[in-house]
Amino acid sequence: MSVQATATLRAAFALLPSIVLLCSAAQAAGATVPAGAPGSPPPPLEAFGALPATTDVVLSPSGARLAWVDHSQAKPVVETFDVQARKSLRILALPAHLELRALAWSDDQTLLITFSAIAESQDASKTSREYWVHMAYGASGGEGRMLPAVSGKARGAAAASQASLVRVSSKPHTVIMSSYSCYGGSGCLLAVDTATGEPTVIKTGNRQTQAWMVDRDGQAVAREDRDFRSRQYVVYALAGENVREILRKDYADPPILAGVLPDDSALVLLATNGRAHQAAWALPLDGSPMKLLVEEPDADISSVHFDGQTGGIDGVFVSGGKDQMHWLEPAAQQRQTVLERSFPGRGVAVRGWSADGQRTLVRVSSASSAPVYYLVDFNTHRADIVAEEYPALADVALGELRQISYPARDGTSIPAYLTLPPGKPKQPVPLVVLPHGGPQARDYPSFNWIVQFLATRGYAVLQPQFRGSAGFGDAFERAGYRQWGGLMQDDLSDGVKAMIDQGIADPHHVGIVGISSYSGYAAFAGAAFTPTLYTCAVSVNGISDLQALYQEQIPAASVAFNTPVQSLGSSFGGWGGPAITHWVSTAEPRWKERIGSPDDPALVARSPINAVAAIGIPVLIAYGDGAVPNSQSERMAAALQKAGKPVSVVKFPDGESWGSSTGARLQLLKALDSFLREHL
């Protein structure tokens, strides 16, 4: 970090106006809500294209220290900060060959950093793999320690890249980790010394063991196994040396084992269990029947929140159209209520609190205001600004998001988000349809830099939550299975019709923009299968040939690294679920279930590359180092050029994807801005 940038951040923390808790709505709005004069020039590209200035802010257990990732320079750094002294403790340069994934405090002296890296295969017949590495760093200085140490005495430390964080232990300088390299490949649970990296094996499972649940003292209380030969998913309760089966299901439809209740009496599962929507269930460790914990009649329970002090689950996230946290603990609910009153009209995401509950770190934002981190002190009743993700947008008028729904052609109500340009422009206006990727994913009514970039350029932006989207119930999601180019695409088309009928969209100025994977496919499909509906199309890392994609992905997955890929859960106070495992051996069944059999003629008919002749609108193709092979974009571009169709092509620099760096983001926005201004 430069000296100037460091000084600016210090000033922001120490001197920017604070919000007094429980202030009036008018005071809060006047202090913090971005404003701008309608009709003023839109913010420059750089305000949206730059990576967030500061991200991943985390609070230490005592509330005395903070850490964050600073992206203000070409290479990000991690900074630790003393709250009381209001000074930086250290600025940590990150290894060039590793990508930072998560920050978490183990204690006030130790910061944990999770990295990932790509191991390139030396065998042409095998695919490269991503592996995860966990390091511990002193808050004030010193070398990093790998967790667990590769050269440790215990056999569980044979490969640090096969270990994942479970939670911080109540024992000083100790974290609990799971590993897949114990005793000839059996899964095991480790207690790892953060000062030395030395591991101690707590429990050993078998080759089918994928996850462990621990209590507040770091003792194993349950184990999750998946036997792919017998196709069984099994959960065992553990008490000392006693092992008892408490749940068995077909592994094709397992629940999500999310964590443990704060009193350590039961596990928390996310599952439908025959209901229309995914709910939260309590599975008692004593073997008694499963009990319903939380459900919503028209929304899924999609993830959980962990108490950073006990590691227990104290809240569940309600998805669908609600998008809110349902707290299980009265104290947590009271804290949320006070915070929401203090920041009216915006979403308040709790990112951690001190052991005494007096300091809380929150991320405050809305669809029309970029995220700001505050450190709230309940003793002084003040909230100090810690960091801003997009400081250049702090006082800018942004687009207004509305949660809407519209009827599909079969009468189904399709939820959607509509963002209108700032300043209440005269309608109708040019419309950009922006479908999400996945397709088993969804959008949220939160700040989105691409949406706001488009809105400030005068476009209305429609984000349909078409059938196949997650979070709106099992039936809604399954309705999209094997409907690429079919029902899911119809839902997008029906959204355009609804916006035209309501006078929002100009029927002669409608574009479709797909940013990555399925979203990019939908853009290609819109141009190919509804050529008169759209004025232009943009596909970023899109899919054009479903049969070719099967041949490119499934054989690679079958020989991929034979270890479950895990994502760091929120045991350290963040959002999301636990370390959930996805095995590559399920790739082919999932493909056939969700996309279709590779020999199905429908895959040929629904591959846009086979319908190039029907495309009559300009197409922009951008690609490079995404989850989708570059060949999908390259072959589509070549087919369009050969057919004499209007096509523009942008390739990101090697090693960069559209959202991985400021350079790639700016390259995308410049191409997008120019293309849409010319054709939309």
Buried (B, 14 or more C-beta within 10 A) or exposed (E): BEEEBBEBBBEBBEEEEBBBBEBEEEEBBEBBBBEBEEEEEBBEBEBBBBBBBBBBBBBBBBBBBBBBBBBBEEEBBBBBBBBEEEEBBBEBEBEEEBBBBBBBBBBBBBBBBBBBBEEEBEEEEBBEBEBBBBBBBBBEEEEBBBBBBEEBEBBBBBBBBBBBBBBBBBEEBBBBBBBBBBBEEBBBBBBBBBBBBBBBBBBBBBBBBBBBBBBBEBBBBBBBBBEEEEEBBBBBBBEEEEEEEBBEBEBEEBBBBBBBBBEBBBBBBBBBEEBBBBBBBBBBBEEEEBEEBBBBEEBBBBBBBBBBBBBBBBBBBBBBBBBBBBBBBEEBBEBBEBBBBBBBEBBBBBBBBBEEEEBBBBBBBBBBBBBBBBBBBBEEBBBBBBBBBBBBBBEBBBBBBEEBBBEBEEEBEBBBBBBBBBBEEEBBBBBBBBBBBBBBBBBBBBBBBBBBBBBBBBBBBBBBBBBBBBBBBBEBBBBBBBBBBBBBBBBBBBBBBBBBEEEBBBBEBBBBBBBBBBBBBBBBBBBBBBBEBBBBBBBBBBBBBBBBBBEBBBBBBEEBBEBBBBBBBBBBBBBBBBBBBEBBBBBBEBBBBBBBEBEBEBBBEBBBBBBBEBBEBBBBBBBBBBEBBBBBBBBBBBBBEEEEBBBBBBBBEEEBBBBBBEBBBBBBBEBBBEBBEEBB
